[in-house]
Amino acid sequence: MSAQPDAQFTRATEAESSERIKGLRLKWATAVELKRRRDLDQRMEAAQRLVHTLDRDDPKWRAAMDEVRDVYNEARQAVTGG
């Protein structure tokens, strides 16, 4: 998980882009929030397991993808306060 943020931070620094750094910090804080909150972490793991095992034609696959999005958004809202 640290390789991607390190590369993004390097690119942002080279481009002198504070927006990229802010985006990276938000992604990182969201990932930390997901792991910090056991309820969100368990929901995310269960949904991702379904996404990776179900056929894309299965309606449960779409529901699992929606759950991944919902859990991620809940964690992001907790980080941003809104």
PyMOL commands that set and color helices and strands:
alter all, ss='L'
color gray80, all
select helices_A, chain A and resi 3-14+18-36+38-53+59-80
alter helices_A, ss='H'
color red, helices_A
deselect
rebuild
show_as cartoon
